[in-house]
Amino acid sequence: MGNIGEVTRTLLRVVSGFVFMLHGGQKLLGWFGGMGDGGPLPPLMMAAGIIELVGGVMIMAGLLTRPVAFLSSGEMAAAYFMAHQPRGPLPITNHGETPVLLCFIFLFFAAVGAGVYSLDAMIARARAHPPIHGRVPSAP
């Protein structure tokens, strides 16, 4: 992927992770009006909030992107079929556009990874070229 492709992949990863994180913050931390009446969340909603908040931050940073994106894609598929699809057959009629799009965006990142502008790539580069730690390289 060329440089422009890496930049756009990074933008897609950061923006989709940010949107995902906001939904988790709304559920767990009461951001933007919060969820429900302020009482404890049902266990599935709590799990979804944790995946969204923590997963969104990790996807934004590009840390453990493939497994986190795979888990997040599954959570969005479950959210769609449990909360949106019963309201109507199409995302446009059941307000499920966001979970459908995030599901497939995260499936994309699970398949292709975070890209060169990510913590995953930085960690991979560091592992490929570990520091020498006090040893002087030998002369040719």
Secondary structure, DSSP 8 states (H G I E B T S, - for coil): --HHHHHHHHHHHHHHHHHHHHHHHHHHH-GGG-STTSS---HHHHHHHHHHHHHHHHHHHTSSHHHHHHHHHHHHHHHIIIIIGGG-SSHHHHT-HHHHHHHHHHHHHHHH-S-SSSHHHHHHHHHHS----S------
